[in-house]
């Protein structure tokens, strides 16, 4: 039986800043444990570290850097930078690892530590488990970590600007179309995108207007960004002067959009637009797209009608990527806006790259975004979260299992039910799709009700 990780979730280590596992002591130990892991395979290991704009990101980055340097790892800081920016730099600069201090779309009070290996991909579950074991060993025996530091890192901020510029240049070089005619409203979520998006869009001559680009340490994702795409949609609709809008989450590894009328466009729609474009040009490898269990049935049907096969992976860009590598697919993503392109330098979801790729298609086709997906029929979908006290397998709770079975029988193939636990929070997520809005609502409520009664807080 595979041993379960206690610290690492689907997107690194995450929690409330200042509380375990993100205390000043534990973050230092995490840095040391990661450093030892790197040195086992690379004698003169180097690591690059970056962070988002949260109040706590600076001190956490400093402590992790101190832990890495203490065991002999040479640490370079890129300062405030997107998560995919660190993945790119780890690979392009021959680093042993890339570390990101961010809690992505979570509130400013939370934070997290994500780690990429030297090839730009997230660590395997087995490797994370090995690092966890050393972290706990160091916490149980603090004296083992009190030796003299082998190296002393520089403060994490402002970081090396040359690293950020190199990432921006790599993104700009991926664009082949003229984007100068596009008028775009860009919501940077008061997050990491504020450090790169303005320079990137200016470099490409895009007529961009930026909002939520004044981070204060506490306003990241606050009623803005990909967590609140309706904010972007309303602004674009009211202005009546933009071709489209783009909005990022806190660490800009994902992006959502809206068309000229302000209608929100999610990751499913982006996958459809990009997949059709690549397929039409003979560049969609294996005529395959990898989505997730949460992707709408409408996407699957639209892709099939275009001669494209859709595979479903578990939720989490990490698992989408695993399925892509296993099947040879070069395009995959999530409804939430994580889109992975493996036909270039990217190794993880990149919101800035996704924005460029979508804008490239719009500019090249000469068609508005709304027209490109006019035929997409979206099945009504409801997602209901239930906070739980423990993540007991649903199959072990008869009442929950019976509710799921009854729902699937009632839908009779004209809809879907997906019930899963969040990989980063104490939540059970119930997703129901159905042709009928009323049936969708009743089925979702029935399952959520049973979960609440059995496992709810």
C-alpha positions in Angstrom: 0.0 0.0 0.0 1.3 3.4 -1.0 2.2 5.6 2.0 0.2 8.9 2.1 1.9 12.2 2.2 1.0 14.5 5.1 2.5 17.8 4.0 2.5 17.8 0.2 -0.9 18.0 -1.5 -1.7 18.2 -5.2 0.0 21.6 -5.4 2.9 21.5 -3.0 2.8 22.3 0.7 0.0 24.8 1.7 -1.4 26.2 4.9 -1.9 29.4 6.9 1.2 31.5 7.1 2.8 31.4 10.5 1.1 28.1 11.4 2.6 24.6 10.9 3.9 23.7 8.4 4.6 27.3 7.5 6.3 28.6 10.6 9.7 30.2 10.7 11.2 26.9 12.1 9.4 24.5 9.7 10.1 26.5 6.6 13.8 26.5 7.4 13.6 22.7 7.9 11.8 22.3 4.6 14.6 24.2 2.9 17.2 21.9 4.5 15.4 18.7 3.6 14.9 19.8 0.0 18.6 20.8 -0.1 19.7 17.4 1.0 17.5 15.8 -1.6 19.0 17.9 -4.3 22.6 17.3 -3.2 22.1 13.5 -3.3 21.9 13.8 -7.1 23.8 17.0 -7.8 26.9 17.7 -5.9 27.1 21.5 -6.7 23.3 22.1 -6.7 21.8 25.4 -7.6 18.2 26.4 -7.0 16.0 29.3 -8.1 13.3 30.7 -5.9 10.4 33.1 -6.6 7.4 34.4 -4.8 4.0 36.0 -5.2 2.9 39.3 -3.5 1.5 38.0 -0.2 2.7 39.7 3.0 4.2 36.4 4.2 6.0 35.4 1.0 9.1 37.4 1.7 10.0 35.8 5.0 9.0 32.3 3.9 11.2 32.7 0.8 14.1 33.9 3.0 13.7 31.0 5.5 13.5 28.3 2.7 16.5 29.9 1.1 18.5 29.9 4.3 17.7 26.2 4.8 18.8 25.4 1.2 22.0 27.4 1.6 22.8 26.0 5.0 23.4 22.6 3.4 25.4 24.0 0.5 22.9 24.8 -2.2 23.5 27.9 -4.2 20.3 29.9 -4.2 19.2 32.5 -6.8 16.1 34.6 -6.3 14.0 35.9 -9.1 11.9 37.9 -6.6 8.2 38.3 -7.5 7.5 36.1 -10.4 4.9 33.7 -11.7 5.0 30.0 -10.8 5.6 29.0 -14.4 8.4 31.5 -14.6 10.3 29.6 -11.9 9.6 26.3 -13.7 11.0 27.8 -16.9 14.1 29.2 -15.2 14.8 25.9 -13.4 15.0 24.2 -16.7 16.6 26.9 -18.9 19.3 27.8 -16.4 20.3 24.2 -15.5 19.1 24.5 -11.9 18.6 21.4 -9.7 15.2 22.8 -8.6 12.9 25.7 -8.7 10.9 26.8 -5.6 7.8 29.0 -5.6 6.3 30.6 -2.5 2.7 31.0 -3.2 -0.8 29.8 -2.3 -2.1 30.5 -5.8 -5.8 31.5 -5.6 -6.1 31.1 -1.8 -6.6 34.2 0.6 -3.6 36.3 1.5 -3.4 34.7 4.9 -2.5 31.4 3.3 0.8 30.5 1.6 2.5 27.6 0.2 5.8 26.0 -1.1 5.8 24.5 -4.6 8.9 22.6 -5.9 9.9 21.9 -9.5 12.8 19.6 -10.4 15.5 20.7 -12.7 13.6 19.6 -15.8 10.8 22.0 -14.9 8.2 19.4 -13.9 6.7 19.1 -10.4 8.2 16.5 -8.1 6.9 13.0 -8.1 4.7 11.8 -5.2 7.5 9.4 -4.2 10.1 12.1 -4.1 7.8 14.4 -2.1 7.2 11.6 0.4 11.0 11.1 0.8 11.5 14.9 1.5 8.6 14.8 4.0 10.2 12.1 6.0 13.4 14.2 6.4 11.4 17.3 7.3 9.7 15.4 10.2 13.0 13.9 11.2 14.6 17.4 11.4 11.6 18.7 13.4 11.8 15.8 15.9 15.6 16.3 16.3 16.2 20.1 16.0 19.9 19.8 17.1 20.6 17.9 13.8 20.0 21.2 11.9 22.1 23.5 14.1 25.4 23.1 12.3 27.2 26.1 10.7 25.7 27.2 7.4 27.7 26.3 4.4 26.4 29.3 2.4 24.5 32.5 3.1 21.8 33.5 0.6 21.0 37.0 -0.4 17.6 38.4 0.7 14.9 37.1 -1.6 13.7 40.6 -2.6 14.0 42.3 -5.0 15.7 39.3 -6.6 17.7 39.2 -9.8 15.8 41.2 -12.5 17.8 39.5 -15.3 16.0 36.3 -14.4 12.6 37.9 -14.8 13.6 39.5 -18.1 14.8 36.2 -19.4 11.4 34.6 -18.7 9.5 37.5 -20.4 11.8 37.3 -23.4 11.1 33.5 -23.8 7.3 34.2 -23.7 7.6 37.0 -26.3 9.6 34.8 -28.6 6.8 32.3 -28.8 4.4 34.7 -30.6 4.4 34.7 -34.3 1.3 36.8 -35.1 1.0 40.6 -35.0 -1.0 41.3 -31.8 -0.8 45.1 -32.1 -4.4 45.5 -33.2 -5.8 43.7 -30.1 -7.4 45.8 -27.4 -7.2 43.8 -24.2 -8.2 44.5 -20.5 -5.8 42.6 -18.2 -6.6 41.8 -14.5 -3.4 40.9 -12.7 -5.2 39.9 -9.4 -2.7 42.1 -7.4 -0.5 39.0 -7.7 2.6 37.7 -9.4 1.5 38.7 -12.8 2.0 42.4 -11.9 5.7 41.8 -12.1 5.7 40.4 -15.7 2.5 41.0 -17.6 2.8 44.8 -18.2 6.4 44.4 -19.6 5.4 41.4 -21.7 2.3 43.0 -23.3 4.2 46.2 -23.9 7.0 44.3 -25.6 4.5 42.8 -28.0 2.8 46.1 -28.7 -0.6 44.9 -27.4 -3.1 47.7 -26.6 -3.5 46.6 -23.0 -5.1 48.3 -20.1 -4.2 46.8 -16.7 -6.3 46.6 -13.5 -5.5 45.3 -10.0 -1.8 45.9 -10.4 -1.1 47.5 -7.0 -0.4 44.7 -4.5 -0.2 45.6 -0.9 0.5 42.2 0.6 -3.2 41.6 1.5 -5.2 42.3 -1.6 -4.1 39.4 -3.8 -7.2 37.7 -5.4 -9.4 40.1 -3.4 -12.6 40.4 -5.5 -10.4 40.2 -8.6 -8.4 37.9 -10.8 -9.3 34.4 -12.0 -11.1 33.7 -8.7 -13.6 36.4 -9.6 -13.8 36.5 -13.4 -17.1 38.3 -13.3 -15.2 41.4 -12.2 -13.4 41.4 -15.5 -16.5 40.6 -17.5 -18.5 43.4 -16.0 -15.7 45.9 -16.7 -15.2 44.8 -20.3 -19.0 44.9 -20.9 -19.3 48.4 -19.4 -16.4 49.8 -21.3 -17.5 48.4 -24.7 -14.0 49.0 -26.2 -12.1 45.8 -25.8 -11.7 42.8 -28.0 -11.3 40.5 -25.0 -10.3 40.4 -21.4 -7.8 38.2 -19.6 -7.5 37.5 -15.8 -4.9 35.6 -13.8 -4.8 34.0 -10.4 -2.4 34.9 -7.7 0.6 33.1 -9.1 -0.5 33.3 -12.8 -0.2 29.6 -13.6 -3.8 29.9 -15.0 -5.9 32.4 -16.9 -9.5 32.9 -17.6 -11.0 35.2 -20.3 -14.0 37.1 -21.4 -15.2 37.9 -24.9 -16.0 41.4 -26.1 -19.4 41.4 -24.6 -18.0 40.4 -21.2 -19.1 36.7 -21.2 -16.7 34.7 -19.1 -14.6 32.1 -21.0 -13.2 29.2 -18.9 -10.5 26.7 -19.5 -12.8 24.3 -21.3 -13.5 26.9 -23.9 -9.8 27.7 -24.2 -9.0 24.0 -24.8 -11.6 23.8 -27.5 -10.3 26.9 -29.4 -6.7 25.9 -29.2 -7.4 22.2 -30.0 -9.4 23.1 -33.1 -6.7 25.5 -34.3 -3.9 23.0 -33.8 -6.0 20.2 -35.4 -6.8 22.3 -38.4 -3.1 22.9 -39.0 -2.1 19.3 -38.4 -0.2 20.1 -35.2 -2.4 18.4 -32.5 -0.4 15.4 -31.6 -2.4 12.1 -31.7 -5.5 14.2 -32.3 -5.8 14.1 -28.5 -6.6 16.6 -25.7 -6.4 15.8 -21.9 -9.0 17.4 -19.7 -10.2 16.4 -16.3 -13.2 14.7 -14.6 -14.6 18.2 -14.1 -14.6 19.3 -17.7 -18.0 19.8 -19.2 -19.6 17.1 -21.4 -20.2 19.9 -23.9 -16.5 20.1 -24.5 -16.2 16.4 -25.1 -19.0 16.4 -27.6 -17.6 19.5 -29.5 -14.1 18.0 -29.7 -15.5 14.7 -30.9 -17.4 16.5 -33.7 -14.1 18.0 -34.7 -12.4 14.6 -34.9 -10.5 15.1 -31.6 -10.4 12.6 -28.8 -10.7 13.8 -25.2 -9.2 11.9 -22.3 -10.0 12.7 -18.6 -7.5 12.8 -15.8 -8.0 13.4 -12.1 -8.3 17.1 -11.1 -5.0 18.8 -10.7 -2.7 20.1 -13.4 -0.1 17.6 -12.0 -2.3 14.7 -13.0 -3.3 16.3 -16.3 0.4 16.5 -17.1 1.0 12.8 -16.1 -1.7 11.7 -18.5 -0.3 13.9 -21.3 3.2 12.4 -20.8 1.7 8.9 -20.7 -0.3 9.3 -23.9 1.9 11.6 -25.8 -0.6 14.5 -25.9 0.8 18.0 -26.2 -2.4 19.9 -25.1 -4.2 19.5 -21.8 -5.8 21.5 -19.1 -8.5 22.2 -16.6 -11.8 24.1 -16.5 -10.2 26.4 -13.9 -7.8 27.8 -16.5 -4.6 25.7 -16.1 -3.7 25.0 -19.7 -0.5 23.0 -20.5 1.3 23.3 -23.8 4.0 20.7 -24.3 4.7 21.7 -27.9 7.2 24.4 -26.7 9.2 25.2 -23.6 6.4 25.0 -21.0 6.3 22.2 -18.5 3.4 23.4 -16.4 0.3 25.6 -16.7 1.2 29.2 -17.6 -1.4 31.9 -17.6 0.7 34.4 -19.5 1.5 31.8 -22.2 -2.2 30.8 -22.4 -3.2 34.4 -23.0 -0.6 34.8 -25.8 -1.7 31.5 -27.5 -5.4 32.5 -27.4 -4.7 36.0 -28.6 -2.5 34.6 -31.4 -5.4 32.5 -32.6 -7.9 35.4 -32.5 -5.4 37.7 -34.4 -4.6 35.1 -37.0 -8.1 34.0 -37.6 -9.5 37.5 -37.7 -12.5 36.3 -35.8 -13.8 37.5 -32.4 -13.5 35.0 -29.5 -17.3 34.6 -29.2 -17.5 33.4 -32.9 -14.8 30.8 -32.4 -16.9 28.9 -29.9 -20.4 29.8 -31.0 -21.4 26.2 -31.5 -20.3 25.0 -28.0 -23.3 23.6 -26.1 -22.5 23.7 -22.4 -24.3 21.3 -20.1 -25.7 23.0 -17.0 -23.1 22.3 -14.3 -23.2 22.8 -10.5 -20.3 22.5 -8.1 -21.1 22.4 -4.4 -18.4 22.4 -1.7 -19.0 20.8 1.7 -16.5 21.4 4.5 -15.6 18.1 6.1 -13.9 17.1 9.4 -12.2 14.1 7.8 -11.6 12.7 4.2 -13.1 9.3 4.6 -13.4 7.3 1.3 -16.9 7.8 0.1 -17.2 4.1 -0.6 -16.9 3.5 3.1 -20.0 5.6 3.9 -23.1 3.7 2.7 -25.4 6.7 2.7 -23.1 8.7 0.5 -22.4 5.8 -1.9 -26.2 5.2 -2.2 -26.8 8.9 -3.0 -24.2 8.8 -5.7 -25.6 5.5 -7.2 -29.1 6.9 -7.1 -28.0 10.1 -8.9 -26.2 8.2 -11.6 -29.3 6.0 -12.2 -31.5 9.1 -12.3 -29.3 10.8 -14.9 -29.2 7.7 -17.0 -26.3 8.7 -19.2 -27.6 12.3 -19.8 -25.3 13.8 -17.3 -22.4 13.1 -14.9 -21.7 13.0 -11.2 -18.2 13.6 -9.8 -17.6 13.5 -6.1 -14.0 14.1 -4.8 -12.0 15.7 -2.1 -10.0 18.9 -2.6 -6.3 18.3 -2.8 -5.5 21.4 -0.8 -8.4 22.1 1.5 -10.8 20.1 3.9 -13.6 20.1 1.3 -15.6 17.6 -0.5 -16.6 18.8 -4.0 -19.8 17.6 -5.6 -20.1 18.3 -9.4 -23.2 17.4 -11.3 -24.0 17.9 -15.0 -27.4 17.4 -16.5 -29.5 18.5 -19.4 -32.1 19.7 -17.0 -31.3 22.6 -14.6 -33.8 21.4 -12.0 -32.5 17.8 -12.1 -29.0 19.1 -11.7 -29.9 21.1 -8.7 -31.8 18.3 -6.9 -29.2 15.7 -7.6 -26.4 17.9 -6.4 -28.3 18.9 -3.2 -29.1 15.3 -2.4 -25.4 14.1 -2.5 -24.1 17.2 -0.7 -26.7 16.7 2.0 -25.6 13.1 2.7 -22.0 14.2 2.8 -22.9 17.0 5.2 -24.8 14.6 7.5 -22.0 12.0 7.6 -18.8 14.0 7.4 -19.6 17.7 7.7 -18.2 20.0 10.3 
